[in-house]
Amino acid sequence: MKDQADGYVTADGRQIGPVVMEMKNITLRFGGVEAIKDISLDIREGEIRAIIGPNGAGKSSMLNVISGFYVPQDGEVWYKGARRAPMKPFQVAQQGIARTFQNIALFEGMSVLDNVMTGRLTHMETGLFWQSLWKGKAEREETANREVAEKIIDFLEIQAIRKTPVSRLSYGLKKRVELARALAAEPSILLLDEPMAGMNVEEKEDMSRFILDVNDEFGTTIVLIEHDMGVVMDLSDRVVVMDYGKKIGDGTPHDVRNNQDVIDAYLGVAHDD
Amino acid sequence: MPEQLAFALEVTANGLMAGVLYALVALGFVLIYKASGIFNYAQGVMALFAALTLAGIMDGQVPFSHLINAVFGTDVHHFGWNVPAFLAILLTMVVMIALAYAVQRLVFRHLVGQEPIILFMATIGLAYFLEGVGDLMWGSDIKSMDVGLPQGINMWIDETTFEALGYGFFIDNLDIVASIIAALLVIGLVMFAQYTKQGRAMRAVADDHQAALSVGVSLNFIWILVWSLAGFVALVAGIMWGTKSGVQFSLSLIALKALPVLMLGGFTSIPGAIVGGLIIGVGEKLFEFLIGAPFLGGATENWFAYMLALIFLVFRPQGLFGEKIIERV
């Protein structure tokens, strides 16, 4: 089914579109270490795409390549049908790719609402002059963007902490605020780097629900890195498995689960026979 | 004794006014330090440079006239016109923005991610460079500055206090205007940072570079913006000091007084810069009046600020308003 160029419909009835981003033969080196070795993968519109693998497999590096924080030595990134020139992370963000970080990177000194509003920066166009006067267009723009931010805040059920400085929040809530900030950008691709790391079961369930809801409600394409196999298998439409910088599996959760390489490398199951 | 008390009150008021000027310079430091982690030693020289440029433009001086005359054998000094203050201030602001752009583009862009001490050394270099360029552009003679700010003793305060207390306060009109302008400037800056898109981006960069990048903020743009704002603050400070005591090269030394102000207020806090400036201003005047002049032979104003800063470094290194330094084990 997934070979159809125009997309397909999942078992639960969601429409998956054509390929929106394609990584072709990406190689990333740090000095002599190859973090990513000649990996190709594609991301379809509207799908939840997971990248899994043991520690040090190069998953985060891959996400950093997509979001522009790392520039690969070899390979091409194709986005919306065009080859993407090497660009700075802020330019990638302006193209509609939002992300969260493995070790939460929020603006600790700001309130939750302010943090979410920074996610709207790419949607605000008024120049310095009108912004300084704070009249007309600037004011209207602020109001419109504030509405979007409030909607996201409602959606992620963080109304109660809107005005709280982020530094006072618990770890789980911070993760949720970071998701809200990324979501506020109304991204075409949302990159989540271990959104559930360090959470307890309840928080994990909440986060899983939010990820599914985001995908369902806004049709956002989501790429996520996760350690928890159970979560990945439940959430994602397709899974890429990495090990030591190489791709060792790619397909539906079911395919991947039964892939012998994956079982050997990732799950670490010994096979004596 | 009531007269002594009234005199002390007057000293306090004058100290507050002096403190405002310290605070203005310190404010420029804080802006740049928060957004980029650069401790800008050149902030005082920027105030000098802005004042020189403003005075030069208003006077219709030909920039680099000595250089031009030396190279081409000409004899040009003045354009022969005077530029009105308002226009000259605008033009000076354009020069300060160009300076901000050049500094970011030519120096700090190439030093991203370097050690703080290296960035600091670069600003020392910048300070000497700017001082030299200012000299080369506008000459080294002391200039008077008059942008139309009121000067002289405020008679109303003098008379009112004389009637009420039997002792007339001598407070300079310029100091009053300077305080009002400084207050407006701070309110404006805070509003800008709180409510505008660029201000939000600025705070984002100050908080976390990586996260700022991930929401689409260009660090380069923000750094140029804060250097421009610091240039603007320097211009305001330059106008005040210039009007008060003439535009001269010792103006750059006021930057040194801003250092203890920052240690008191904390390097990352705008309110800290203001309160720190006021405390130092009042503190050094009162100390001189109460202890310095009667018991220590006077001239304590020169070192009081540094001693206070030293005490703070020992007991509260992050300053009054700075972020608390906590190390987790």
Interface residues (C-beta under 8 A of the other chain):
Chain A: S67 F69 K88 P89 F90 Q91 A93 Q94 A98 R99 F101 A105 L106 F107 E108 G109 M110 D114 M117 T118 G119 L121 T122 M124 T126 L128 Q131 S132 W134 A138 E141 E142 R181 A182 A185
Chain B: M191 F192 Y195 T196 K197 Q198 G199 R200 A201 R203 A204 A206 D207 D208 Q210 A211 A212 L213 S214 V215 G216 V217 S218 L219 L225
